[in-house]
Each structure stands twice: as C-alpha cells, then as structure tokens.
Amino acid sequence: MNRIYLLPEIFILTFIYLYFTKPFTFLEVILVLLVTTITVIFCHVFVIFLMGKYLVHQHKSGKNISKEKVFLKINKYLKTVNKFMRIHIRVHNIENYDPKKTYLITPNHQSNNDVTVLLDVFKQPVAYVAKIAIAKLPLVKDWMSLTGSVFLNRENIRDQIVVMQEVERMLINHESVVLFPEGTRSFKAEMNPFKPGSFKLALKTQVDILPITINNTYKVRQNFPWKTTIIDVFIHESIPYEKYKDLKTTEIAELVQNIVKSQIIYE
C-alpha cells in the first residue's frame, strides 16, 4: 500500500462518484473525495488482512514461509503507515548493526509507535516480544506472528516463563529479538527503570546486547495530523558477552540504560 499509487485509484473512484452523484457544491465534492479516500484505504487494509490470514494458513499447513519475504512486505507497508502518520525517521549509526550477527536488541519504549519505527528501520527479520494486547488486533497479530514474534502476558507468570523460553530458543538459533527492558511505555522522554530480568536471556545465550535509543515517538499522537514528528533513532555499539559476562543482571540493566539514556533528547 503505497501512498503514490493510491492517488490514481482515489482520483478514478472520485470521478466515478462525481459522475453518478453529480454534486453541485464545493462541500459535496470534498465529501465525495473523503469517502473515496477512506474506501480505497479500507480496501488496501482489507487486502493486507486477507494476505496475512492466507500466509498464516499456509504456515500452519506446513508450507515454508520465507521470513525475509514477510519482513520485506511488512517493511513496505509500515513505511506507508509512517508516512500517513507524518512520521519522519532519522537513523544514526546504522553501521553498528550487523545483520549477520545475533542480538538481544534493547530499546527504550515511549509509545506503540516504537514497533512500527523499528520495523521500518530494520530491513532483515527481527522478532519482537510484544504485550498480549497486540494479539487482540487480527491484522497486527498475523503479520507479527509470521516474523516469529511472541506475545507476553504480564499477569500470567507461567505464560511469561513459556515466552522467555521461546525467546531463548530463538536467540540460540541465531534469531535477533527486540525486547523492551522497561516492560511498559513511558509516554515521555524520561525512561522507566530497565528490568534486570530482561538480561537473564543475554547471559544464558551469550549474545551481544544492542542498545537503541528512540526519540519522540510519544509525540506522534499529539502531532498527528497537523505536524510531522521527527523520530531520531540511535543505534549504539553492541555490548559483547565478554564485557558483561561477570556482571549481575542489575548491573547489566544499569549499564544498558545509561547507554540508551546518553542519546535521549529532552525538550
């Protein structure tokens, strides 16, 4: 769903509406244009929804679904979503991310837009640990599950154990995973404390930790649709296992949070 090729469809459908409805006032013309725009966007979203359902069905039927192809489709769709939301992303130090390596990726968490931003930033398959509420959104659930992402219920200890075991398995199988150590959104520049338990996975699997700082996603809701939100994403140097292997999880959490904090933009 690209904003550029949506325009011809909107104009064609608008022309058809105008031909049959024959509006006489400027307000009626604007109303028709609004209706056609909503119709076209809805149709594209519905197609994406059906495609997700189809791919999930294929996967459950035992057919091999390429995560690379799925991720490229998600990346393409979310670029359009971010443009529609008037989100402009500036990525700093992308060279610190090596797609051939396995990382426990640990960003700060300002809003739900953090996920759409990171899915736009990374061009290779990366799984996410997302809250269980996301699983209630059919469109999002299907596509995220196709990337190998898992959904965490913070109210259920047994579920948390199962999810962490699955994340551990992914890291061992050289699949990078995004985990928000704050555990919840801050809705501001200031971070919540990083939870030490998040870093037990790193110690167990001995993968590099990749701290990421995301700025201004909490402003998207207040800026949209009138103002563009500039999102600055800083990818820090990864922390190899040799550097943190002798630290306690509380010390690792403090180390990573200080790195992330170093590029937080306070306004």
C-alpha positions in Angstrom: 0.0 0.0 0.0 2.0 3.0 -1.3 0.7 6.5 -1.0 1.9 7.3 -4.5 -0.1 4.6 -6.3 -3.1 5.1 -4.1 -3.6 8.5 -5.7 -4.7 7.3 -9.1 -7.2 4.9 -7.5 -8.6 7.7 -5.4 -8.9 10.0 -8.4 -10.6 7.4 -10.5 -13.1 6.4 -7.8 -13.8 10.1 -7.1 -14.5 10.7 -10.8 -17.0 7.7 -10.8 -18.7 9.0 -7.6 -18.9 12.5 -9.1 -20.3 11.2 -12.4 -23.2 9.4 -10.7 -23.9 11.7 -7.7 -23.4 15.0 -9.6 -22.6 17.1 -6.6 -23.3 20.9 -7.0 -21.5 22.4 -4.1 -17.8 22.5 -3.0 -18.7 20.8 0.2 -20.3 17.9 -1.6 -17.2 17.5 -3.8 -14.9 17.4 -0.7 -17.3 14.9 1.0 -17.1 12.6 -2.1 -13.3 12.9 -2.1 -13.2 12.0 1.6 -15.4 9.0 1.1 -13.4 7.6 -1.8 -10.1 8.1 0.1 -11.5 6.1 3.0 -12.9 3.5 0.7 -9.5 3.0 -1.1 -7.5 2.8 2.1 -10.0 0.4 3.7 -9.8 -1.9 0.6 -6.0 -2.0 0.8 -6.0 -2.7 4.5 -8.5 -5.5 3.9 -6.3 -7.0 1.3 -3.3 -6.9 3.7 -5.5 -8.5 6.3 -6.5 -11.3 4.0 -2.9 -11.8 2.8 -1.8 -12.2 6.5 -4.6 -14.8 7.1 -3.6 -16.7 3.9 0.1 -16.8 4.9 -0.7 -17.9 8.4 -2.9 -20.7 7.0 0.0 -21.7 4.6 2.4 -21.8 7.5 0.1 -23.9 9.7 -0.4 -26.3 6.7 3.4 -27.0 6.9 4.5 -24.8 3.9 7.7 -23.0 4.3 7.1 -19.2 4.5 10.2 -17.1 4.0 10.6 -14.7 6.9 12.7 -12.5 4.6 9.9 -12.0 2.2 7.4 -11.5 5.0 9.6 -8.9 6.6 10.1 -7.0 3.3 6.3 -6.8 2.9 5.9 -5.6 6.5 8.7 -3.0 5.9 7.0 -1.8 2.8 3.5 -1.5 4.4 4.9 0.3 7.5 6.8 2.8 5.5 3.4 3.9 4.2 1.8 3.8 7.6 4.6 6.0 9.0 4.2 8.4 6.1 0.5 8.6 6.7 1.1 9.3 10.4 3.6 12.0 9.4 6.5 10.2 11.0 9.9 11.1 9.6 12.7 8.7 10.8 16.3 9.6 11.0 18.6 6.7 11.8 22.0 7.3 13.3 24.9 4.9 13.3 23.2 2.1 11.4 26.7 0.7 10.8 26.6 -0.5 14.4 24.0 -3.1 13.4 25.4 -6.1 11.6 22.5 -8.2 10.2 24.8 -11.3 10.2 25.1 -11.2 14.0 22.6 -12.2 16.6 21.5 -9.6 19.1 19.2 -9.0 22.1 18.0 -5.6 21.0 17.1 -3.4 23.9 15.4 0.0 23.0 13.6 2.4 25.3 9.8 2.4 25.0 8.0 5.7 24.6 4.8 4.5 22.7 3.3 1.8 20.5 4.9 3.6 17.5 8.3 2.3 18.7 7.5 -1.0 17.0 6.4 0.5 13.7 9.5 2.7 13.7 11.9 -0.3 14.3 10.1 -2.4 11.7 10.8 0.4 9.3 14.5 0.7 10.4 15.5 -2.9 10.2 15.5 -4.5 6.8 16.2 -8.0 7.9 14.0 -10.3 10.0 13.9 -9.4 13.7 11.4 -10.9 16.2 9.6 -8.9 18.9 8.4 -9.6 22.4 5.1 -7.7 22.4 2.4 -7.4 25.0 -0.6 -9.7 24.8 -3.0 -6.9 24.0 -1.4 -6.7 20.5 -2.5 -10.3 19.9 -6.1 -9.0 20.0 -5.5 -7.0 16.8 -6.0 -9.5 14.0 -4.1 -7.6 11.3 -1.1 -7.0 13.6 -1.2 -10.4 15.2 -1.0 -12.4 12.0 1.9 -10.4 10.5 3.9 -10.3 13.7 3.5 -14.0 14.3 4.8 -14.6 10.8 8.1 -12.9 11.8 8.4 -15.2 14.8 7.3 -12.6 17.3 5.8 -13.7 20.6 3.2 -12.1 22.9 3.7 -11.7 26.6 1.0 -11.7 29.3 2.5 -9.9 32.2 -0.3 -11.0 34.5 0.5 -14.7 34.0 3.8 -16.0 35.4 3.5 -19.3 33.7 3.0 -17.6 30.3 6.0 -15.4 31.0 8.2 -18.4 31.5 7.0 -20.1 28.3 7.6 -16.9 26.3 11.1 -16.4 27.8 11.9 -20.0 26.9 10.8 -19.3 23.3 12.9 -16.2 23.1 15.9 -18.1 24.5 15.4 -20.7 21.8 15.3 -18.0 19.1 18.5 -16.4 20.3 20.2 -19.8 20.4 19.0 -20.3 16.8 20.7 -17.0 15.8 17.5 -15.0 15.5 17.7 -11.4 16.8 15.0 -10.4 19.2 13.7 -6.9 20.3 12.9 -6.8 24.0 11.8 -3.5 25.7 13.5 -3.7 29.1 11.2 -1.1 30.6 8.3 -3.5 30.3 5.9 -0.8 29.5 5.6 2.5 27.7 6.8 5.7 29.3 4.8 8.2 27.2 7.6 10.7 27.7 11.3 11.3 27.1 12.2 10.0 30.6 12.6 6.3 30.8 11.2 3.8 33.3 13.8 1.7 35.1 15.1 -1.2 33.0 14.1 -4.6 34.5 17.1 -6.7 35.4 15.2 -9.9 34.5 15.3 -8.9 30.8 19.0 -9.6 30.7 19.0 -13.1 32.0 18.4 -14.1 28.4 21.6 -12.5 27.3 23.6 -14.2 30.0 22.1 -17.6 29.1 22.6 -17.3 25.4 25.8 -15.2 25.4 24.6 -13.0 22.6 25.6 -9.4 22.0 23.3 -6.7 23.5 22.4 -3.9 21.1 21.1 -0.8 22.9 18.9 1.5 20.9 17.6 5.0 21.7 14.3 6.0 20.2 13.3 9.7 20.5 9.9 11.5 20.2 7.5 8.6 19.4 5.4 9.7 22.3 4.7 13.0 20.4 3.1 11.3 17.4 -0.4 11.2 18.9 -0.4 14.9 19.8 1.2 16.0 16.5 -0.9 13.9 14.1 -2.3 15.0 11.6 -1.2 18.6 11.8 2.5 18.3 12.3 5.3 16.0 11.2 7.1 14.1 14.1 10.8 13.7 13.7 11.9 10.4 15.2 15.7 10.1 15.9 16.9 6.5 16.3 20.4 6.0 17.7 21.9 2.5 17.3 24.7 2.2 19.8 27.7 0.0 19.7 26.8 -3.5 20.7 27.9 -4.9 24.1 29.7 -8.3 23.6 29.2 -11.1 26.1 32.9 -10.8 27.2 32.1 -7.3 28.5 29.1 -8.2 30.6 29.5 -11.9 31.5 30.8 -11.2 35.0 28.1 -8.6 35.8 24.9 -9.1 37.8 21.7 -8.6 35.9 21.1 -5.4 37.9 24.5 -4.1 36.7 23.8 -5.0 33.1 20.4 -3.2 33.3 22.1 -0.1 34.6 24.9 -0.3 32.0 22.4 -0.6 29.1 20.1 2.0 30.4 22.9 4.5 30.8 23.9 3.9 27.2 20.3 4.4 25.9 19.9 7.5 28.1 23.0 9.1 26.6 21.1 9.9 23.4 17.7 10.7 24.8 16.5 14.1 23.6 14.8 16.1 26.3 12.6 19.1 25.2 
